[in-house]
Amino acid sequence: MDEATKHKIESMIKSEKVFLFMKGTPEYPECGFSMRVVQILKSLNVKFGSYNILEDETMRNSIKEYSNWPTIPQLYINEKFIGGCDITEAMYNSGELQELLK
């Protein structure tokens, strides 16, 4: 990944306390996993930024390299990589996500 792409990713992650790299948009998720993470965040009334990785092949591959995580969606909170749908859902069900978002 080049430095410009890395800087772009870091700028997005820093732009909001909660940031989601996803397929589609929060209004129109384009995969069930992205939709589930959006539903969880919305149920908690969390303001979050997002980026539709389907719009840019370079970003789609680079975010996977940046996080060392092979799948999308990818959730970041306070600039820290949290995980994908399964991890987000497990943290939500245990209450850990709610604590992290306080």
C-alpha positions in Angstrom: 0.0 0.0 0.0 1.4 3.4 -0.8 1.7 6.2 1.7 -1.1 8.3 0.2 -3.6 5.5 0.6 -2.4 4.8 4.1 -2.8 8.5 5.0 -6.3 8.5 3.5 -7.3 5.5 5.6 -5.9 7.0 8.8 -7.6 10.3 8.1 -10.9 8.6 7.7 -10.5 6.6 10.9 -9.5 9.8 12.8 -12.5 11.8 11.4 -15.0 10.2 13.7 -15.0 8.4 17.0 -16.7 5.4 15.2 -15.8 4.6 11.6 -17.1 1.7 9.5 -15.6 0.5 6.2 -18.5 -1.3 4.6 -20.1 -2.5 1.4 -22.6 0.1 0.5 -23.8 3.0 2.6 -25.6 3.1 6.0 -28.8 4.0 4.1 -28.3 1.2 1.6 -26.0 -1.6 2.8 -25.0 -3.9 0.0 -24.3 -7.0 2.1 -25.9 -8.6 5.1 -22.8 -8.3 7.3 -22.5 -4.6 6.7 -26.2 -4.2 7.2 -26.0 -6.0 10.6 -23.2 -3.8 11.9 -25.1 -0.7 10.8 -28.2 -2.0 12.6 -26.2 -2.5 15.8 -24.7 1.0 15.6 -28.1 2.6 14.9 -29.8 0.7 17.7 -27.2 2.3 20.0 -27.8 5.7 18.5 -24.1 5.9 17.6 -23.0 8.6 15.2 -20.5 7.1 12.8 -18.6 7.8 9.7 -18.5 5.3 6.9 -16.8 4.5 3.6 -18.2 2.4 0.8 -15.3 0.2 -0.2 -17.2 -1.0 -3.4 -16.5 2.4 -4.9 -12.7 1.9 -5.0 -10.8 -1.3 -5.7 -7.6 0.1 -4.3 -9.2 1.0 -1.0 -11.0 -2.3 -0.8 -7.7 -4.1 -0.9 -5.7 -1.6 1.1 -8.1 -1.6 4.1 -7.6 -5.3 4.4 -3.9 -4.9 4.3 -4.0 -1.9 6.8 -6.0 -3.9 9.4 -4.5 -7.3 8.5 -8.1 -8.5 8.4 -9.5 -10.3 5.3 -13.1 -9.3 5.3 -15.5 -6.3 5.2 -17.1 -4.7 7.2 -14.4 -3.3 9.4 -15.3 -1.3 12.5 -12.9 1.2 14.2 -13.6 2.9 17.5 -11.3 5.6 18.8 -8.9 4.9 15.9 -8.6 1.2 17.0 -9.6 -1.7 14.8 -12.4 -3.6 16.6 -13.3 -6.3 14.0 -15.9 -7.4 11.5 -19.5 -8.3 11.9 -19.1 -11.4 14.1 -16.9 -9.7 16.6 -19.1 -6.5 16.6 -22.2 -8.7 17.2 -20.5 -10.7 20.0 -19.4 -7.5 21.7 -22.9 -6.0 21.4 -24.5 -9.2 22.8 -22.1 -9.2 25.8 -22.5 -5.4 26.5 -18.8 -4.8 25.8 -19.5 -2.7 22.7 -21.9 -0.4 24.7 -19.1 0.1 27.3 -16.6 0.9 24.7 -18.9 3.5 23.1 -19.6 5.4 26.4 
